[in-house]
Amino acid sequence: MTILESLAVVKLRQWQMDRSALRSARTVSYKRSGWQRRNEQSFDARQVRVIDFERVLNRLGDAEKTALVLKYRDGETAEAIAAALQCSARKIAYVVKGARQKLAATLDKLDLL
């Protein structure tokens, strides 16, 4: 895995956590861990980054987007993803790898990494 792919995976995982926290307004666990309210500018900037990431993610094909979301957001195995997409687990590995590469390249091209 290249450094760019690793950064894309990290950003994908961070995006998933930020998105679920923003949508569900779960701040109780943050408060317990010493989380402080951010000023509005940094919150807006993070929200813009999440929206930008979603736009880039939506540029991928349906199978690629589904495979990435199932793998990194839902934590599904390759076999479960293969069953959902009706293909082999080996093909899922190639689809996920290609989708990560496309995602990383697009994020880098748009200077969002």
Residue pairs with C-beta under 8 A, 6 or more apart in sequence:
1 9
4 104
4 105
4 108
4 113
5 100
5 101
5 104
7 104
7 113
8 100
8 103
8 104
8 107
8 113
9 72
9 100
11 53
11 107
11 113
12 53
12 68
12 72
12 100
12 103
13 72
15 49
15 50
15 53
15 54
16 72
16 73
18 46
18 49
18 50
19 50
19 54
20 26
21 27
21 30
22 47
22 50
27 35
38 46
49 112
52 110
52 112
53 107
53 112
56 103
56 106
56 107
56 110
56 112
57 65
57 68
57 103
58 65
59 102
59 106
60 68
60 99
60 102
60 103
63 85
63 95
64 95
64 96
64 98
64 99
64 102
65 99
66 81
66 84
66 85
67 81
67 85
67 92
67 95
67 96
67 99
68 96
68 99
68 100
68 103
70 76
70 80
70 81
70 84
71 78
71 81
71 96
76 84
78 89
78 92
78 93
78 96
79 89
81 89
81 92
81 96
82 88
82 89
82 91
82 92
85 92
85 95
104 113
107 113
